[in-house]
Amino acid sequence: MKYVVRWTMQAGITEEDIKRVTDLWAQLEPGVKYEQMLVQVDGMGGFNIIEMDDPHAGALDAYKLNPYVECSFHPVIEMADHMRLDAEAIEYRASIPR
């Protein structure tokens, strides 16, 4: 499943903490496919587009970085899938008498 992950640096983060995050990030185990990584222009947060079969993998990555980075996961679907599902839902609602 695909997710948009919003991440922000925890309040009070220091230069030393940022170095630690970089070191931790480099050692994360595979299990989450990072399709796109975006950083806010102020450098204090950003968004990742990820794909993972097991949400525990993403949760574990977030837990490992948690003292330094706050993450929120938002499951998403492709627009083409949305359009198909929306059409199916409209058809379903139209089939039920009011």
N, C-alpha and C positions, 0 to 999 in steps of 0.2 A: 504494500500500500504506500501511497505517496503522502508526504506531510510537508507543510510549511512550518519551520521552526523559527520562532522569534527568540532572539537571545539578547540579553543586556548584561553588561558588567555589573557586579554587585557594588553597592554604594561603598565608598571608602577604599576602593581597590588601589593598590600601589604599583609602582614600576616593577618591584620584585614579584608581586602577584601576577602581573601580566606576563612576565618571563616564565613563571610557574605554569600558567595556563598554556603557554606555547609548548613547554616541555611535555605536559600531560597530553595535550592534543596530538602531538607527534607519536605518542605511544598507544593511542586508542586502537583496540582490536577491530579487524574488519567485521562487518555485520550490518553496517549502515552504508548505503550508497549515496554519497553526496553529489547531487546533480548540479547544484549551483550554490555558491556561497557569496553573499552580498554583505557589505559592511556599510553602516551609516557613515556619512561624511565626517561626523564628529569622532568616529572610532570607538564609541562606547556601546555599540550593539549592532545588530544586523538580522538578516534572515537567511536561512538555508532551505533549499529545496532538497528533500531527501526521499529515498525509497528504502523500505525495509519490509521483510516478510514477518519478522518477529518484533513486535513493539518493545519487548524487553531489551533488545539490543540498543534501541534509542534511549530508553530509560536509563540503562546502565551508563551510557556515555554521559547523559545529563547528570547522573549521580556523581560520577567521577569528577566533573567540573563544577559541581554545585557550590562549593565554598567561594568560587570566584565569578561564576556566570549563572544567571537565572534564565531558564529555558521554558518556553511554552510550545506545545505541539498542537498543530491544527491539521486533522486529516482532510485531504482534498482529493477531488477527482478531476480528470481531464474535461475540458469544455465539451468535447464531442460526446462523452459519456453523460454529462449533465443534460445535454439537449435530448438525447435518446430517452433518458429516464423521465425528464420533464414531459415529453410527448406521451410516454406511456402513462404517466400519472394523470395527465389531462384526459386521455382516452378513458381511463378507469373512472374518473369522476363523472364524465359525461354519460357513462353507461349506467350509473346508479340514479334511479328516479328521485326527484326532490320531494 
